[in-house]
Amino acid sequence: MKAINAIRMGGVDVLPLVEGGKGVSVSNGVSAGSWAAQGGVGTFSAVNADSYDREGNLIPQVYHGRTRRERHEELVAYGIAGAIAQAKEAYERAGGKGRIHANILWEMGGAERVARGMLEGARGLIHGITCGAGMPYRLSEIAREFGVYYYPIVSSARAFNALWRRAYNKAREWLGGVVYEDPWLAGGHNGLSNSEDPKVPEPPYPRVLKLRQQMREFGLGDVPIIMAGGVWWLEEWEDWIDNPELGPIAFQFGTRPLVTKESPISDAWKQKLLTLKAGDVLLQPFSPTGFYSSAVRNEFLRELEERNERQVAYTTEPVGDHVAEYGVGPRKRKVFLTPQDLLRVEQWEAQGFTEAMRTPDNTLIFVTPEKSREILKDQVDCMGCLSVCRFSNWSQHAPDYSTGKKADPRSFCIQKTLQDIAHDGALERNLMFAGHNAFRFGQDPFYSNGFIPTVKQLVERILTGR
């Protein structure tokens, strides 16, 4: 394997190895600081991060507000306190080595407020801020305001072009790198555009080359591109390393750092990752963000798949083939289905899926009474964890703080499930994000007999090959 040399990133020389920031409390100050201590870039998640009391005990994120707006304010306060706490932990563990980055989702509720509150409260502790899940136009403005480098996450040259022309060209000096997150390989939320087929993956090299060509047009030939998604053994990427066509390249590891001793996820979660098979990670469209996302196909995802399959279109008046009457809800409000769909509904009801729930697309889904109550409760308990949520119709924008659309019962409360699994909740009943190469844990002899490495051992392994 080629030697892995340091590259210039964020004003210093670091190993081109980046820990990917992962969701709610899944990459934290311990994991990020440990990664940076090895000379790379550690990234903690600033998405509803954990905070602690004076004795070091975890502060549960419990909401007391009576309205969604009140709970949203609590969420932002939790987010700022947690991000500051993780930044301090990461900085101390790094011991002055490597770089510490914070990861923010642009579509997170209160993202700008959390970012500014975090950077204000942790001045000098954070070297860079990465941001994706949307078009973070104001990321460069925030970075310049606090004197930190920014690392936008994109999945195409087209997306970076739009960001650069609209905003980033005004803060050129603070652009530390560009993260290319492959929409078919990376875990978590993926930036598939409407013109891309989720079932037809494209190879990453031509897409990254196109991004580099676009960056060179803007005079950014020396700014690193960070390849994220599908990276396991660096020898598989030898044609990328020291490739003058691509320019400086770093590699982001999102899934592999989950299985380390410093990773905050539960031992059961780590062991589950060690047993995955090819195809166990599903690219699916159920997220309340509206983005596709990649997660382990467990009971949670299977229920969502089945829920969406138990779906029929309806009309409020007899139109065309929709002539079969059906009563919805306790008052049996009349809608019209096709005769064939009415037969399907009767079969679902016989199986116990007796509750019909309306969607924004003039369809009905059929669930059990228990699931219906759970969905309605989760929608009522919304705390505005996203800037816009299709599951609850929340929007953080005044004056109505609503999308103006019907809440969509085909989705789920992402805050609830990610908080639960991050804090030892049931693996089968929660959303478990993972990259599509997670099955390689079970094939890599490094993890034989359930071996869980330290971050130091993992980084050494990455640098020396298989």
GIWO-V30773 format. One record per residue. N is the residue number from 1. RES is the residue in three letters. NEAR is the number of other ideal C-beta (glycine too) atoms within 10 Angstrom. Layout:
# GIWO-V30773
N,RES,NEAR ; N,RES,NEAR
This chain:
# GIWO-V30773
1,MET,14 ; 2,LYS,13 ; 3,ALA,7 ; 4,ILE,18 ; 5,ASN,10 ; 6,ALA,12 ; 7,ILE,18 ; 8,ARG,14 ; 9,MET,26 ; 10,GLY,21 ; 11,GLY,13 ; 12,VAL,13 ; 13,ASP,11 ; 14,VAL,22 ; 15,LEU,24 ; 16,PRO,22 ; 17,LEU,24 ; 18,VAL,31 ; 19,GLU,29 ; 20,GLY,30 ; 21,GLY,31 ; 22,LYS,28 ; 23,GLY,22 ; 24,VAL,24 ; 25,SER,23 ; 26,VAL,25 ; 27,SER,31 ; 28,ASN,25 ; 29,GLY,28 ; 30,VAL,21 ; 31,SER,30 ; 32,ALA,33 ; 33,GLY,26 ; 34,SER,25 ; 35,TRP,36 ; 36,ALA,29 ; 37,ALA,20 ; 38,GLN,22 ; 39,GLY,17 ; 40,GLY,27 ; 41,VAL,29 ; 42,GLY,33 ; 43,THR,31 ; 44,PHE,32 ; 45,SER,28 ; 46,ALA,32 ; 47,VAL,27 ; 48,ASN,26 ; 49,ALA,29 ; 50,ASP,24 ; 51,SER,18 ; 52,TYR,14 ; 53,ASP,8 ; 54,ARG,5 ; 55,GLU,5 ; 56,GLY,6 ; 57,ASN,8 ; 58,LEU,11 ; 59,ILE,13 ; 60,PRO,9 ; 61,GLN,21 ; 62,VAL,7 ; 63,TYR,17 ; 64,HIS,7 ; 65,GLY,13 ; 66,ARG,8 ; 67,THR,10 ; 68,ARG,23 ; 69,ARG,14 ; 70,GLU,14 ; 71,ARG,18 ; 72,HIS,21 ; 73,GLU,17 ; 74,GLU,16 ; 75,LEU,23 ; 76,VAL,20 ; 77,ALA,16 ; 78,TYR,21 ; 79,GLY,27 ; 80,ILE,24 ; 81,ALA,19 ; 82,GLY,27 ; 83,ALA,30 ; 84,ILE,22 ; 85,ALA,21 ; 86,GLN,31 ; 87,ALA,27 ; 88,LYS,16 ; 89,GLU,21 ; 90,ALA,30 ; 91,TYR,21 ; 92,GLU,13 ; 93,ARG,21 ; 94,ALA,23 ; 95,GLY,10 ; 96,GLY,8 ; 97,LYS,17 ; 98,GLY,26 ; 99,ARG,25 ; 100,ILE,28 ; 101,HIS,32 ; 102,ALA,30 ; 103,ASN,27 ; 104,ILE,26 ; 105,LEU,28 ; 106,TRP,19 ; 107,GLU,21 ; 108,MET,26 ; 109,GLY,25 ; 110,GLY,20 ; 111,ALA,26 ; 112,GLU,16 ; 113,ARG,15 ; 114,VAL,27 ; 115,ALA,28 ; 116,ARG,14 ; 117,GLY,19 ; 118,MET,27 ; 119,LEU,25 ; 120,GLU,12 ; 121,GLY,15 ; 122,ALA,22 ; 123,ARG,12 ; 124,GLY,11 ; 125,LEU,21 ; 126,ILE,25 ; 127,HIS,23 ; 128,GLY,23 ; 129,ILE,27 ; 130,THR,30 ; 131,CYS,27 ; 132,GLY,28 ; 133,ALA,25 ; 134,GLY,19 ; 135,MET,18 ; 136,PRO,27 ; 137,TYR,14 ; 138,ARG,15 ; 139,LEU,28 ; 140,SER,23 ; 141,GLU,16 ; 142,ILE,21 ; 143,ALA,25 ; 144,ARG,16 ; 145,GLU,15 ; 146,PHE,18 ; 147,GLY,10 ; 148,VAL,24 ; 149,TYR,23 ; 150,TYR,25 ; 151,TYR,29 ; 152,PRO,26 ; 153,ILE,28 ; 154,VAL,21 ; 155,SER,25 ; 156,SER,21 ; 157,ALA,20 ; 158,ARG,14 ; 159,ALA,20 ; 160,PHE,22 ; 161,ASN,16 ; 162,ALA,15 ; 163,LEU,20 ; 164,TRP,21 ; 165,ARG,10 ; 166,ARG,12 ; 167,ALA,17 ; 168,TYR,24 ; 169,ASN,14 ; 170,LYS,11 ; 171,ALA,17 ; 172,ARG,14 ; 173,GLU,9 ; 174,TRP,23 ; 175,LEU,24 ; 176,GLY,26 ; 177,GLY,27 ; 178,VAL,26 ; 179,VAL,26 ; 180,TYR,28 ; 181,GLU,25 ; 182,ASP,22 ; 183,PRO,24 ; 184,TRP,22 ; 185,LEU,21 ; 186,ALA,32 ; 187,GLY,27 ; 188,GLY,25 ; 189,HIS,25 ; 190,ASN,23 ; 191,GLY,21 ; 192,LEU,18 ; 193,SER,10 ; 194,ASN,4 ; 195,SER,7 ; 196,GLU,17 ; 197,ASP,9 ; 198,PRO,14 ; 199,LYS,7 ; 200,VAL,7 ; 201,PRO,15 ; 202,GLU,13 ; 203,PRO,9 ; 204,PRO,23 ; 205,TYR,15 ; 206,PRO,9 ; 207,ARG,15 ; 208,VAL,23 ; 209,LEU,16 ; 210,LYS,15 ; 211,LEU,24 ; 212,ARG,22 ; 213,GLN,14 ; 214,GLN,18 ; 215,MET,21 ; 216,ARG,13 ; 217,GLU,12 ; 218,PHE,16 ; 219,GLY,10 ; 220,LEU,22 ; 221,GLY,12 ; 222,ASP,11 ; 223,VAL,20 ; 224,PRO,23 ; 225,ILE,23 ; 226,ILE,26 ; 227,MET,25 ; 228,ALA,26 ; 229,GLY,25 ; 230,GLY,21 ; 231,VAL,28 ; 232,TRP,20 ; 233,TRP,15 ; 234,LEU,21 ; 235,GLU,11 ; 236,GLU,12 ; 237,TRP,19 ; 238,GLU,12 ; 239,ASP,11 ; 240,TRP,19 ; 241,ILE,17 ; 242,ASP,15 ; 243,ASN,15 ; 244,PRO,5 ; 245,GLU,11 ; 246,LEU,18 ; 247,GLY,20 ; 248,PRO,18 ; 249,ILE,20 ; 250,ALA,22 ; 251,PHE,21 ; 252,GLN,25 ; 253,PHE,22 ; 254,GLY,28 ; 255,THR,27 ; 256,ARG,25 ; 257,PRO,24 ; 258,LEU,24 ; 259,VAL,24 ; 260,THR,23 ; 261,LYS,15 ; 262,GLU,23 ; 263,SER,24 ; 264,PRO,18 ; 265,ILE,24 ; 266,SER,15 ; 267,ASP,11 ; 268,ALA,11 ; 269,TRP,22 ; 270,LYS,18 ; 271,GLN,14 ; 272,LYS,21 ; 273,LEU,24 ; 274,LEU,17 ; 275,THR,11 ; 276,LEU,21 ; 277,LYS,10 ; 278,ALA,12 ; 279,GLY,9 ; 280,ASP,18 ; 281,VAL,24 ; 282,LEU,19 ; 283,LEU,18 ; 284,GLN,17 ; 285,PRO,14 ; 286,PHE,23 ; 287,SER,23 ; 288,PRO,23 ; 289,THR,21 ; 290,GLY,15 ; 291,PHE,18 ; 292,TYR,19 ; 293,SER,21 ; 294,SER,25 ; 295,ALA,24 ; 296,VAL,22 ; 297,ARG,17 ; 298,ASN,18 ; 299,GLU,12 ; 300,PHE,20 ; 301,LEU,20 ; 302,ARG,12 ; 303,GLU,16 ; 304,LEU,19 ; 305,GLU,12 ; 306,GLU,12 ; 307,ARG,21 ; 308,ASN,16 ; 309,GLU,10 ; 310,ARG,17 ; 311,GLN,17 ; 312,VAL,20 ; 313,ALA,16 ; 314,TYR,21 ; 315,THR,15 ; 316,THR,11 ; 317,GLU,8 ; 318,PRO,12 ; 319,VAL,9 ; 320,GLY,8 ; 321,ASP,14 ; 322,HIS,21 ; 323,VAL,13 ; 324,ALA,17 ; 325,GLU,12 ; 326,TYR,19 ; 327,GLY,11 ; 328,VAL,15 ; 329,GLY,11 ; 330,PRO,6 ; 331,ARG,7 ; 332,LYS,10 ; 333,ARG,12 ; 334,LYS,13 ; 335,VAL,22 ; 336,PHE,20 ; 337,LEU,21 ; 338,THR,17 ; 339,PRO,10 ; 340,GLN,11 ; 341,ASP,20 ; 342,LEU,17 ; 343,LEU,11 ; 344,ARG,15 ; 345,VAL,21 ; 346,GLU,10 ; 347,GLN,12 ; 348,TRP,18 ; 349,GLU,13 ; 350,ALA,9 ; 351,GLN,10 ; 352,GLY,13 ; 353,PHE,20 ; 354,THR,14 ; 355,GLU,21 ; 356,ALA,23 ; 357,MET,22 ; 358,ARG,18 ; 359,THR,20 ; 360,PRO,14 ; 361,ASP,11 ; 362,ASN,12 ; 363,THR,16 ; 364,LEU,21 ; 365,ILE,24 ; 366,PHE,23 ; 367,VAL,22 ; 368,THR,13 ; 369,PRO,11 ; 370,GLU,10 ; 371,LYS,18 ; 372,SER,18 ; 373,ARG,12 ; 374,GLU,15 ; 375,ILE,23 ; 376,LEU,14 ; 377,LYS,11 ; 378,ASP,19 ; 379,GLN,18 ; 380,VAL,10 ; 381,ASP,14 ; 382,CYS,24 ; 383,MET,25 ; 384,GLY,25 ; 385,CYS,28 ; 386,LEU,26 ; 387,SER,20 ; 388,VAL,20 ; 389,CYS,29 ; 390,ARG,20 ; 391,PHE,23 ; 392,SER,24 ; 393,ASN,20 ; 394,TRP,26 ; 395,SER,19 ; 396,GLN,20 ; 397,HIS,11 ; 398,ALA,7 ; 399,PRO,5 ; 400,ASP,9 ; 401,TYR,15 ; 402,SER,15 ; 403,THR,17 ; 404,GLY,7 ; 405,LYS,13 ; 406,LYS,14 ; 407,ALA,24 ; 408,ASP,24 ; 409,PRO,22 ; 410,ARG,20 ; 411,SER,24 ; 412,PHE,23 ; 413,CYS,23 ; 414,ILE,21 ; 415,GLN,26 ; 416,LYS,19 ; 417,THR,19 ; 418,LEU,22 ; 419,GLN,20 ; 420,ASP,16 ; 421,ILE,24 ; 422,ALA,22 ; 423,HIS,16 ; 424,ASP,12 ; 425,GLY,16 ; 426,ALA,12 ; 427,LEU,19 ; 428,GLU,14 ; 429,ARG,14 ; 430,ASN,22 ; 431,LEU,25 ; 432,MET,25 ; 433,PHE,23 ; 434,ALA,26 ; 435,GLY,26 ; 436,HIS,22 ; 437,ASN,21 ; 438,ALA,28 ; 439,PHE,18 ; 440,ARG,18 ; 441,PHE,22 ; 442,GLY,15 ; 443,GLN,13 ; 444,ASP,17 ; 445,PRO,8 ; 446,PHE,17 ; 447,TYR,18 ; 448,SER,9 ; 449,ASN,6 ; 450,GLY,11 ; 451,PHE,12 ; 452,ILE,16 ; 453,PRO,18 ; 454,THR,13 ; 455,VAL,25 ; 456,LYS,15 ; 457,GLN,15 ; 458,LEU,25 ; 459,VAL,23 ; 460,GLU,12 ; 461,ARG,15 ; 462,ILE,22 ; 463,LEU,16 ; 464,THR,10 ; 465,GLY,11 ; 466,ARG,13
